[in-house]
């Protein structure tokens, strides 16, 4: 490299940053010159005594478990330990461990992925930051590591507390408590709360922050390789303080890769899943709705290979704006939660199984999966007929869909009486009744709607315009929805257009001050409603990613206009959706669509009514969806129109209920639908009676026979497998060295079959 080129690169270092503005806590805190004090003797003695009461952590970094937790999750047990030297604490479960240094201050010194035998961190920093009344303060942390490419344990002895930092004062341990109330009245694949161990570190302020205590809550789980973290702040100062901003997490990860040049946005990131419970972007997947996670460069990591020092290797977890919260004396502020789960490979299927197991564990209500239809009318006679049909065929719920005429914002006694009577009739037949409400993408008024900070007017936001949830209108909306649900006894809310994360520049709305607190306050108001709904055991469909705040189900991710395609195209389109959209999400958390009546155009060619005239397509669509464990919105005024249609619907539902456990279990992707040859999926559940169930489809106009290798690894079956086609006789197969068997599968023209594995 010539001198001219190198000089240009150095110039670029000062001008170029990756992603958002770098907010390194160490850099920010250096401006504060608050006098630091050494840990007092009493505190040191108390901490030492409590640490020494813990068992010693003896698992080596390179020591891997001798089992696969996806097959044997019961072997994963959480614990809280001490380091051998008595200066640190470790939270661990055999799959991962997070190590903390306690003296001279709290700091994470390691995140160990025992599944790969590797340390994931290269440097020590703080546990995050909090900005109080305009000044940035570190949450614990250590300073003095000159080489940030790796960390040697002996270096910790020479490190000192970060300037302007909260200092560790105490800690407590306890069993993990549930994050959300859940009554479990419906069928669910997972009916238990997550278990594990929690440790809470108490950090005290000094000088300007004296009287403020921050508690850092860390939990390690049984059965999954995951850690949870959140923060609480107690104001004991006697005066109001303002939390301008906070970083919940700030960790210096070993880089996924560090090329010498190129676009940092394309660099491989550390192999870990980070997910907070603050999602709000108006979309269906965790990746699309993530707003708190950023991967930033580390300007102090001067020995990295990237010439511009732009390798994304700092994990920052923080709200994108605010929260700008005023905390009165004696009150407590609570942050959102973040979950951290390392992977053990790059295999897409395996990484997806990790994410799905996490979801089932920390949000078990997503495994509820009631069988429902979308009713297009709220006419009492039509509703009663639909209830009767649902009861006869085995359905469990009716949702009065958009366009039905049901208005959940109308809390007049007349309207409440109408739907209360329908709910009671449904209850008498064993059918739950639900309703629909649209929140966002509405234009209310200049005084109510979100104000765009760029224009000072409404419009130009996520859905064009939406009401501000912290306006007085928003307050009234939530009151009306709760009243409607309480007074009618509705058992499901389909909440369309939930809060999409819009900021609001208004200073005239009743429940937020201005721009900086608008996102935090609006998110808190919508999730307070969802938490209440969860506590009332009301099923919650939200076409946005709100699972960790109480929602049960979201859209699989279709474009509505695709349901105006001809029926034969919808068959293939449905299978592609079911295949493509289940890599990281569990089937029970997704809904798809079946247009019994016209939806977005397409006319007679796109719809199934009259049902008896298109019975094959109707039955096939049901088999495809229920076979994948996915509920579809069967949108229309009825489920059947003839006795033959009734028998067909009943047959599918009876089959689904018989195999409900395995059909709601994990999906393994066999071959993607492409209309050129067979396609298929397989459910797996090593803890179930049926340990596998495979679905095979033939898109061709003639019968085919194919020899298909079936991977049984994730079924837990080894050696011998009992296999039957549909309800036929069982045959014994021997698995090969890769835990596979070979099946000869015959598929009828444009038909399907299924196999069970025990």
N, C-alpha and C positions, 0 to 999 in steps of 0.2 A: 504494500500500500504506500503510495507516494505521500509526501508531506502535505500537499494541497488537499488531497482527499481526506486525510486524517483530520486536518483542521476543520474541514467542512462538517465532518461527523461530530466533532466536539461542539461546533456551533449548534448543530441540530439537537444535541443533548439538552441544551438550555432552552430550546424552543418547543420541543415536541414532548407531549405526554400521551400515554395510552389511556383511553377511556375518559372517565370523569376526572375532575381535579383531585390530585393526590392530597389526602388528608392524613399524613403520618402523625400518629399521636406524639411520638418522640419529638418531632420537629415542632409541632404546634405547642407543646408544653414547654419547650425551651425558652419561650418568651416570658414565661412566668418564673419569677425568681423567689418564690416562696421558700423560706428557710426550712430545710428538712431536718428532722430529728431522728436519732437512732431509736430502734425498737426498745421500749422500756423493759426492765428486768421482769416485772410482773407479767406482762404480755408474753414475753419470750418463754417464761417458765410455764405459763398456762398452755400455750401452744405446744410446747415440747411434751408435756405430760399427756395431752390428748393425742398427739401424733404417735407417741410410743405405745399407746393403748391399742393401736391398730395392728393387724397382722402385716408381716413383711411381704412385699411383692417380689416374687422370685422368678417370674417368667422372663427369660432372656428375650432381647429384641428379635433375634433370629429364630426363636422357638415358635413353630407353627402348630396349630391344633391338628390332631390326628383324625378329624372328622369333618364332614361338610355340613355346616349349620343349616343349609337349605334342606337337607335331608333329615337331620337330627337337631332341630332347634332347641329341644329340651336340655341339651348339654350345655347351653350357653347360660352362665350364671353371673350376675353382676356382683361386684364387691368393691369395697373401699379399703385401701392398703396404705402402708408407709414405705418409703424407700429404705434401703438397708442402712444408709447413714443417718436416718432419723431427721433429715432436713426437708423432706418432701412428702407429698401425698400422691397416690395413684388411684384413679378410678378406672376399672377394667372389668372385662367379662370373658377373657380368653381369646377374643377375636380382635379387640382393639384396646388401647389403654391411653389415657391422657395423664401426663405427669406434671405436677405442680411443685415448684420451689416455694417454700414458705419463708425462709430466712435469706436475706434481710427484708424481703417483701414478696407478696404473692406474684407468681409469674408462671405461665405454661412453658415448660422446657422441652416437652416432647409430646408428640401424637404418634403412637406406634400402631402400625397396621400389622397385627400378628398373623393375619391371613397370608401376607406376603413376606413377613419377617423384616419389614423395613420401617425406618423412622421417616415420617412425612414432613417434619419441620427441620429447618436449617439454621434458625436463629431464634433468640428469645426477644420478646418485646413486651408490650403491656397486655392487659386483658380487655383493652378497649379504652374509650375516652368518654367523658361527659362534659359538655359545655354548659356552665352555670353562670347566669348573669353576665354573659359575654366572655368568660374566661374558660380556657380548655384545661381540663384536669385528667391525668392518667388514672386508670383503674389498675392499681398495683403496677407491676412491671419492673424490669431490671435493665440497667445500662452498663456499657463497658465492653461489649463484644465487637472487636475490631474486624474480625473475619466473619462475614455473614453467609459464606457458602456452606458452612457446617458448624456444629457446636460440639465442643468437647466438654464433658462433665466437669473437669477440673477448672475450667474457665469460670464457672459459676461462683467459685470461692472469692474471686476478685471483683465481682460485679456489685454495683450499688443500686439503690432505688432510683427510679426515674425521677427527675425533678417534677415538682407540682403534681404529686401523686397521692391518691388515697392509699392508706396503709392498712395492712391486714391486722385485725384485732382479735378475731375468733372464728370458729367454724363449728357447724353441727352436721350430723348425719341422720338420715331417716329413710324408711322405705319410700318408694316412689308413689305419689298420689295421682289419681286420674286427672287428666287435663280438662275434661269436659263431662258433665253429667249425661247419662244415657240409660234409659229405662228398659230397653231390650224386649219390647212386646211383639216384635215381628221376627220372622225367620232371618237368621244371619249366619254366615259362615264362621265368623269369629264372635263369640259372645262374651269374651273376657276382657278386662282392662289390662293394659300393659303393666308389667311389673319391673322392678329394678331397684336401684339405690340412688339416693340423692345426697349431695353435699352442698351446704350453703356457707360460703365464706362471707364474713362481715368485715367491711373495710370502713375505716373512719376518716373523716376529713380533719384538717388542721388549718390554723390561720383563718383565711377567709371562708373556708368550708367547714369550720368547726361546728358541730351540731348536725351535720349531714352524715348519714350512714348509708352505705351502698351494700346491698347483699347480692352476690353473684351465685346463682342457682345452677348447679351442674347435675345432670342425671345420666347414669349409664344403665342400659336396658338389659333385661334378660331376653334371650332368644334372638336378638338381632344385633348386628355390629353398629350401634348408633349411640350418640351422645346428644343430649339436649341442654341448651343454655338459655337463661334469661336473667334480667336484672330488675331489682326493685330499689327505690331510693326513698328513704325515710327522712322527712324534714323535721328535725328537732331543734331548729335554730330560734324559734320564737318569731320569725318573720317569713313572709312569702319569698320564695326563690323561684327562678325561672329556668327550666331546662330547655335551652335553645336547641341543642343537638346532642346526639350520642352515637358512639360506635359500640355495638354490642360485642363485636369480635374484630380482632386485628391480629392475624397470625401470619408468620413468615414461613410459607411452605417451600419445600424443595420443588424446583421448577419441573413442570411436565416435560418441557424441552426449552432450549435456549439457543436458537439459531443466531449466527453472527449478525444477520440482517433479515430483511423481509418485514411483512406486516404483522405486528404483535397480535392483532385481532385473530390471526389464523394459527397462532402458536398453540400447541397442545397444552392443556391445563392439567394441574394435579388431578389424579384419578380418585376423586372423592365427590360425593353428592352432598350439596348444601341446600337446605330448604327451610325457609322460615314460614311462620303462620301469618305473615302479612303479605298476601297476594291480592292484587286488585288491578287488573288491566283489561277486564272485559273479554277474556278468552278462556280456553278449555283445558290447557295443559300447564303443568308447573313451570316448564321452561318459558312459555309465552308470558306468564303472569308474574315472574320473579321481579321484584322491584328493590329488594334490600341487599342483594349479593353483588359485589364488584370484585374483580381481579385486577389488581393495580401493580405497577412496577415498584421496585424497592430502590430508591436512589442511593441508599447507603450500601447496597450490595455491589461493590465496585469490582469484585473479582468474577462476576458473571461473564459468560461468553459473548453476550450480546453487546456489540460496540456502542450502541446508544443507551444501554442500561434500561431497556424497555421491556424486559421479560416480565410477563404477568405472573407474579409469584407471591403477592401479598393478598390475603383474603380480608376484605372489609365487609362487614355486615352492619348496615345502618339504614335508617329511613332515608329516602332520597331528598326529603325536605322536612324541616322541623325536627322534633314535634312542637317546639315552642309552647310548652305547658307550664302554667303557673301552679306551683305546689304550695298550698297554705300550710301554716304550722300544724304539726300533728298528722299531716296527710302523707300518703304514700303514692309514688308513681311506679307503674309496672310497665316494662318494655314488652315487645313481642318476643316470641320464642324462636330459636334457630335449632335445627337438627343437622347433625354432621355424621355422614356414613361413608367410610372408605370402601372402595371396590377391591376385588382381588384379581380382576382380569379385565381385558378389553372386549370380551365376548358380549355382543349386544343382548343376546338372550339372557345370559347370566346377570348382566348389569340390570336389565329390566326386572328380573326376579328379585333382586335386592330391593329395588324401589317399590315394587308391589308388596313385598313383605313388610317394608317400613310402613306403607300406607295402611295395611290391614292391622298393624300393631298399634300405631299411634292414633289412628282414626278408625276404630273398629266399626263404627256406625256405617261406614261406607260399604260394609259387607251385607247390610240389609238389602233385600232385593225383592220388594213386593211386585206381584204380577198385576200390571195396571193397563187400562185403556185410556185414550184421550177422547173424551166426549165433546162433540161439537155443539151441543145444545144444553141449555139449562131449563128447558121446558119441563115442568114436573112430570108429565106423563112419559116423555122421552127418557128422563133420568131414571124413573122407576123401572121402565122396560130394560134399560141398560143394566141396572142393578140386578134384575132378575136373570138376565143373560149371563152376567159375570158369575153369579152364584151357581148357575147351572153348569157352567163350563170349567169352574175352578179358579177363576180370576179372584183377586184380592183387593183391588183398589180401582176407583174411577177418579180421574182428574178432569174437572170441568175446564176445558182448555180455552185458550184465547179464541175469541169469536163465538163463544158459547153464550155470551150475554151475562155471565156471572160477574158481579162487580164487588170485589172484596173491600173497596173503599166506601161502599154504601152501607152505613151502619144504622139505617132507619129500622124501626121495629118491624115494619112490613117485610123488608128484605131479610133481616135476621130470622124471622119466623119461617119464611119460605125455605131457606136452606137448612135451618135447624130440623125441620120436619123431614127433609130429604136425607139428612145425615142419620136421623133416627131410623128411617126406613132401611137405609143401607146397613146400619148396625144390626137390625133384625135379621138380615140376610147374610151377615158375616162379611160385608163389603165396606171398606173404608172409603170416605169421600174427601176429595181435595179440590182446591181451586187455584186459579192463576191470577197473578198480578204483575203488571209492568211498572218498573221504577225508573230506570234511566231511559235515555233516548226520547224524552218527552220535553216539549216546550210549554212551560207553565206561564212565566211572565218575566219581565225585566227585573223585577224585585226579588224573584225566587230563584231563578236559574243561576248556575255556575257562571261566574264572571271570568273571562279569559284574561290572564295577566298581560298578554301581549297587546290586546286591543282595548281592554277596559270595558268590553261588552260581552254579552252572551254569544255562544256559537263558537265553532272551531275547536271543540273539545272531542273526546273519544268517540262519542256517538252524535256528534253535531252539537246538540244542546241537551243538558240534563238538569234537573232540579238539584240545588245544593241541599244535601241531607241535613246541614246544620242551619238551614233557614227555618222559620216558623212553620212553613208549609211542610218541611221534612218532619218536624216534630209531630204535626198533626197526622201525616201519612202513617207514621209508625204506630201512633195511638189507634188509628182506624183499623190497621191490619191486625193488631193484637186483639182489639175488641171483636172484630169479625170472627177471628179464629176461636176466641174464648166463648163467644155467645152462640155460635153455630155448632161448635164441636168438630169442625173440619179437622181431618187427620193428615192433611198434606198441603203444603204450599209450594206451588211452582212459581218461583220468584224470578221473573225474566228481567234482563237488563239490570243486574245488580250493580252496586257502586263500582265504577271502572277505574278509580284512582284519580279522578279529575281534581286538580287544585282549584281554588276559588279565591279571587283577588278582592271580593267584596269585603268591606268593613262594616256593613250594615246588617249582616245576618246575625241572628240571635245567639247562635251557639258556637261561633268561632270568631277570633279577633281579627284575622286578616289572612294573608296568603300563607304564612309559614306554619300555622296550626291547622289549616283547612283540610289537608289530606289526613292527618292523624285523627282529627275529630270526626270526620265523616266516616272513616274506616271503623273507628270505635263504635259509632252509632249503628252502622249496619251489622256489625258483628255482635253487638249487644242483643239485637233482635234475634240473630241466628242462635246465639247461646240460649236465649229464652225458649226458642222453638225446640231446640234439642232437649232442654230440660222438661218440656211439655210432651215429649215423645211424638212430635209432629214430623212427618217425613218431609224432607226439604230438597226439592229439585232446583238447582241454580245453574244456569248455563254459563257459569264462570267458575274458576278454581277457588272454592271456599271450603274445601274439605276439612282443613285443620281448624276451621272456625265453626264447624257443625253441620255443613251441608252433606247430603247423602249421595247425590248423583249430579252429573253434568253431561253435556252433549258429547257424543263420540267425536264430533268435529266435522259434520257434513255441511255442504252448501245446500240451502233449502231448494234452490232451483233444480238440483239433481233429482228431486222427487217428482219432477214433471217429465222425466224421461220415460220412454215406453217400459212396460213391465219387465220384459226380458232383459233390458239393460239394468233395471233396478236390482235384479237377482244377482248379477255379477258385481254391480256397484256395492251392494250390501256386503258381499263376501270380502271384497277388497277393503272396505271400511273396517270390518271386524278383524281382518288380518293386520292391517297397517296401524291401527289405533290402539292395539293392546300390548305393545312392547313394554311400556312403562306404567300402564294403568290397568287396574283390575276390572274384570267385566261387570261386576255388580255396581261399579261407580259410574257406568256409562249408559246413556240411552241412545237409541237410533230412531228410525222413523219408518212407518209403513202407511202410505196414503190410501186409506180405505175409500175416501172421497177426494176430489180434486184439491190440491194444495197450492202449488204455485204454477198452475196451468198444466198443460199436457193433455187435457181432455180425457176422453174415454180410454185412450191407449195407455195412460199413465195410472189409472185408478183401478181399484179392485171391485168396486161396486158395479153391477150387482155381484155379490160375493160368490154365489153358486156358479156363476158363469166363468169365474176365474179361480176356481177352487185349487187347482194345482199350484198356481203362483202364490196364492194366499198361504197354503199349507207349507210350501217350500220356504217362503220368507219367514214364517214362524219357526220352522225347524232350524234355519240358518241362524236366527237371532237367539232363540232359546238354547240351541245347541252350543252357542258360544257363551251362554250365561248373561246375555245382554237383553235388557228390556227395551222394546221399541215402543214408540208412541203410535199405537194403533188408532189412528185418528178418523173418527167417523161417528155415526149415530147408533151403531149396533155392532155386535160381534158376529152374528150369523143371521141369515135370511131364510134358510131351509133346514130341514132336519139333517140332511147330509152335511151341510156346512157346520151345524152344531156338533155333530159327531166328529168331524175333522178337527175342530178347535179343541174339543174335549180330549181327543186322543193325544194331541201335542202337549197339552197342559198336564195330562196324567203322566206322560213320559218324562216331562221336565221335572215334575215333583218327585218322581221315583228316583231320579239321578241328580237331584238338586245340589247335593254336596259336591260331587265331582264336577258338575257343570258350572259351578261358581268358583272352582279352584283355578290355579294358575294355568295359563295357556302356553304351550310350546308351538312354535311356528314351523310347519313341515314344508309346505310349498305354497307360494303366493298365487292367488287367482290371476291368470293371464289369458284365459279362454283358448289356450293352445293344448293343454293337457290337464290332468287331475290337479286339484288343489286340496289342501287340508290343514287342520289344526288338531292339537291334542291337549286335553286337560290332564294335569298331574296333581296327585295329592298323596305323599308317602304315608300320611296318618289316616287316610280314609279307607273304607271298605273296598270301594273301587279305587284302585290306585292310578288308573289311567282310563281315559275315554277319548278315542280318536274319531274325528269326522272327516269323511272323504267325499269330494264332489267331482262330478264329470260334466264339464261344460259343452261336450261334443254331442253331435247328433247321432252317435252310434255307441254301442256298448264297447267298453274297453276293459282289459285286464292288465294290471301293472304289478310288478314286484317292487315293494316299498320297504326300505329299511326304517324301522321304528326305534327311535332313541328312548330307552326306558330308564335312563339314569335318574331323572328327577322324579320318577315314580317310587324310587327306593327298591324296586324289584331287582334282585340279583340271582343269578343261577337259573331258576326255572320260573316261567311266567304262565299263568292260565289265561287263555285268550278265547273270546267268543265274539262272533259277529252278531250284532243285535241281541236277540234273545235265544240264539242258537246254542248248540252244545259247546262246552269248553274244550279247548285243545291245549296241550302242553308244549311249550317252546323253551328251548335252552338259549339263554343270552350269550352273546360272544364277549370277547375281552373288553369291548367298549360299551357293554351293557345294552346292546341292540339285538333285536330280532328282525327277521325278514318275513313279511307277509305277502301273499299273493292276493290282491284285492280286485274283485270284479265289480264294475260300476255300470249300471244301466244308462242308456242314452239320456242326457240331461237330468241325471238322477244323482242319488247319494246313498251312502251307507255309513254305519258306525260300528266301532269295535270297543269292547270293554277289556281291561287288563287288570288281573288280580295277582 
